[in-house]
Amino acid sequence: MGVDGFEYLAELALDMCSAWNHAADEVWRQLDPVLWELTHNPWVVLQTVSREKLQNICGNADFRKSVEDLVHARRNAAAAPGWFQQAYPQAPLSCVAYFSMEFMLSEALPIYSGGLGNVAGDHLKGANDLGVPVVGVGLLYQQGYFRQVTADNP
């Protein structure tokens, strides 16, 4: 995009942990407070904010430092061994697939309707916190879980 600091913002916006770790909320609120309150979706905020606003706010040394600190903290947390790696350092387990029709990870990602999605999302969040190598496999509903339609094709 050509704006210094954009890659850090993109990295933060695409981090699903931000759905339950709200350390970066103020970053998105500074970029577009109205859109942030409506969506709580960092990627939408980042894709919607004007280039001029991005250049102005990324030119602010305090803002840039805050974003860089958040990215470094995220990277350090991701690199640190979790409970699973510490408790089972020789485990051959490298990845577990968790299949579900829905995952409630964030209101910004409406791929859930209720109970099943809540349980599946909590399992993924818990696995993440413990460092268990789990990948959620499901469906990405393009229009959200409740907005799917089937077209009649003669």
C-alpha angles and dihedrals in degrees: 000000000000098000115124108242095021093115091058091049091049091050091052093045093054095048106107090198087076087075089074101016105066098188092116098045092102091057091059092041089056092051096050118349096184096049091043092054091047099047112012083209112133093192092055090048092049093047093046103045114098121256089238092055090048092051092048097047094040087053089063108097094210092052092047091049091050092051093046091049090051092049093048091048090050092049093047092050091049092049096046115096113253129214092277094053091047096045095042107026094159096045112134089211108116102162140003122199115222109198119201137148090231141016124199100210102138140351085238090065104052099194097126140067105194140289103024092043091047093053093044092047092049090050091053092046092049092047089050092051091050096044093242108158100240129152121195114226117192145113126301106217104210094209099030129274096284098040102065120125134181119221122222108233113189 
